[in-house]
Amino acid sequence: MSLLEVRHLRKSFGGVHAVQGVSLDLAAGEVLALIGPNGACKTTTFQMLGGQLRPDAGRVRLGGRDVTGLAPRQLARLGVGRTFQIAETFTSFTALANVQMALLAHDARHWRFWRRADGYRMPDARALLAQVGMAEQADRPCSELAYGDVKRLELALALAGEPRLLLMDEPTARMAPAERVALMQLARTLAKERGIAVLFTEHSMDVVFGQADRIAVMVRGELLAEGAPEAIREDARVQAAYLGVQSHQNGSGSRLSGKGLEPKTLEKPPSEAKPLLTVRELHAWYGAAHILHGVSFDVRPGEVVALMGRNGAGKSTTLKSLAGLLARTEGELRFMGQDVARWPAHRIARAGLGYVPEERRIFGDLTVLQNLETGRQPPRAWPDGTPLAAWTIERLFALFPNLREMPDRLGARMSGGEQQMLTVARTLMGQPCLLLLDEPSEGVAPVIVQQMAQAVRALKAGGLGIVLSEQNLAFAEAVADRAVVIEQGRIVHEATMAELAADTQARRRYLGVT
Amino acid sequence: MQILGRRFPTYDLLLIAVGPLVLGLLALLLTRTRWGTLVRAATQDREMLGALGVRQGWLFTAVFALGALLAGLAGALQLPREPANLELDLPMVASAFVIVVVGGMGSLSGAFIAALLIAELKAVCIWLGVVQIGPLSVAFPQLTLVAEFLVMALVLVWRPWGLMGRAPVMARGEAPLPWPGRGGRAATLGWALLLAVLALLPLMLGAQSYALVLLTDIAIAALFAASLAAIVGHGGLHSFGHAAYFGLGAYGAALLTHAAGWPFAAALGVAPLAAAAGALIYGWFCMRLSGIYLAMLTLAFAQITWAVAYQWDGFTSGSNGLTGVWPPGWLQQGARFYWLVLLLSSLGVFLLRRLLHAPLGWALRAARDSAVRAEAAGLPVRRVQWLAFTVAGLAAGLAGALFAFSKGGVAPDALSVSSSVDALVMVLLGGVHALAGPVVGAAAFTWLHDSVAHATDYWRALMGAIVLALILLFPQGISGIGQYGRAFAAFISRARRAAP
């Protein structure tokens, strides 16, 4: 008998049918992946299973017991653990205290008001942290942990509740490729050992096809197909709706594939042009933590530089320093002949250096058009006087056709992939000469990754310089000219993208992929 | 001017027209212009807007200036109807807040409707006059003081985000500061030493010293501020009406002594329970909300409590307050009462601290950090917050009871908005990241208040300026000085290591 039975689950938001009759079964110890394009309502389904949303119709049974519409707290007591798309942890605690708090809650000891909490089940808490590979970071404050580590901590928090069912919403989002597989392998091992049923959503196809026992594909609120990984891979409907054509013939497993994204050769090497951006000896701090230790590189017009490296290496920090968003940086930043190192963020943006944040940061209360308006700046010219082709709403809609269909949709109502397009479009409204792109392929479906890659190439063809922070090697290979590998805030390797792609040793050493 | 056979002052008709006109213009400005779009974006994510090339400093200054302009306009329009006076400040601010919250944060039309609703309600109350309902005679005009807060309480319970408001899109806040944990042996020793010195002080200064009066005030304020800091700093429950529980404790003690004739010890023991009961009831409503809505609802309940104390002449002696509430004679000898206050206050702060380091305190902080994760881990978030709120009410009630006995009585002032604000200022002044903060803040505030009030006639202005300067100088609170010291030490050691 299956542990989790979901029958005809439905949910609509203000007349819009979101989830339209989803049925699933999950046995103890089984790992089921729920995949589908952005906007397929995977997260909505998850929230109904986790108790954050109440379904309009349908039944959810856990171990034979009807748990439809129960609150998260009640579900937790019945053995449902979960991780969130954006990790939710107790940020003011240390990693260890986070786990101790979860244990206290699980043991229902949270009403105690006399005995100190910091000694509670210390060995068990440390053991849980060790299980997710966080033993060494146990005593660090949660707010100082790299995001990948926060994700692992979150898994430990879920495990502290001794779950029978583990719900993981994009568990490996924003993690390095090697870490992704490792995390899900860990979850899989634990599931098999303890008979935990795992249901997860994921966009990383090597994780999905490598770690799931079964795969369910969701499109527009309905289940399109369900079955073993091999069957799903071959399913023509799934390929058309989600994976893109001729996907995954090679086992190396990239998140993107299909036509138009083969690594390409350059029309002309941009290396002789004068650099748009010169970075020399860049240091940066988060509070007291020294993150960047002297990073130097150049970006020329029409050149795409990919910053690569593991989680927490300092890629995002580099981009944020360039955009003027960090309180404390040192070093030289020359952008089109001006020293912008001490400039505030708005002045840097007005000089033509556009920043696209990893977390998208769409204004949820504004519509698509209004979001675009916030980024608008007057047309710009290159230093030699030739004008840049100005971005208009029309041109942006041509670049991202999905946005054309929803000009008046509120930002908060858009799916992750749509938001990703909007955040790039919004920055382009500032008519940048140079674009800082933080993880544009993160958390979006393969089809949209392909669109994003095409957009980056179009921008490059328009002469923009682009600095890309990227963990998805296939994406970087498809769009970048040069790779700069960062490790612990220092540049450890530089090569053209083609060289890195050919250099198995360097790839294994620096990126953890073969 | 004659309309339908009735006379209307022309000026009032002008006012009626000006309101919707300003509303319309403002709505156009905010929804139809680029500037308005930027303002709305800035309320969600200022930093991102800056990264898009918008100079947010100017933007916010402009919004502030526009707000000030409209407030000035309102004031000027009001002038022919009501002369300007110094007492306009707090009631007006409170009313404005109430209206914004009732209408729904961020909704202009909501605010307009709420303003109409509340103003009409007040007018109706005055028009009704004293009405006989069964055996009760209700003086409706007296209800005007409570009416707006009663409306707010009802609306927020029924529609948590106001009449026209939507559930807020989570604004990006700063990550909470890591918990400093326990202070270690040295800190414990330091506090013990301080207590010992304070306890021995009467023997050195003599029991009649003014310093003891001041120190009694400080000890009571410290307990009051610590009870507020516990829920504000650790629970993220921003209570703007904490004076309600202080006042309930004070009135409880006074009434039990006066009306019921209870002995001192019993009154002192039971009065805090009255405050806790108040916090339990108010908390049930308040814990359904968060952020500014929570702050406003706590304020509303405090205002209602204040209005009851102010207007129920028969029971609370109204604005005169209750007097003649003294501790028994044997306690008034020498410094005995001072010792009692010192003992109970430090015990109260110690117990609060103990609680915050215990699982319950952790649960409170966990709920603040991530309510979603706390629920998913099986924590009953609302009940934890509710309990903490009640405990804080209990501690504030104890402070209030001690206050009543130390002053020999209590007046409605103890329940007023300004009393709540004083507590918040003490907490801000001291810093919220450890319970030492409010204690230090309370001491600084009470001492400043005392010395500044004696020194000059302009003490309100001077006091405000000093508090503002201190907050700007120590954004983490005075007790945060330690953090600067640690950061400096870390910087020095890093510099040393970096040097060859």
Interface residues (C-beta under 8 A of the other chain):
Chain A: G50 G51 Q52 A71 P72 R73 A76 R77 G81 R82 F84 E88 T89 F90 T91 S92 F93 T94 A97 Q100 M101 A102 L104 A105 H106 A108 R109 H110 W111 R112 F113 W114 R115 R116 A117 D118 Y120 P141 C142 S143 E144 E154 L157 A158 A160 G161 A288 H290 A323 G324 L325 P344 A345 H346 A349 R350 Y355 P357 R361 F363 G364 D365 L366 Q370 N371 E373 T374 G375 R376 Q377 A412 R426 T427 G430
Chain B: R34 T37 L38 R40 A41 T43 Q44 D45 E47 M48 L49 G50 A51 L52 G53 V54 R55 Q56 V169 R172 A175 P176 L177 P178 W179 G181 R354 L355 H357 A358 P359 L360 G361 W362 A363 R365 A366 R368 D369 S370 V372 R373 A374 E375 A376 A377 G378 L379 P380 V381 V384 L387 A487 A490 F491 R494
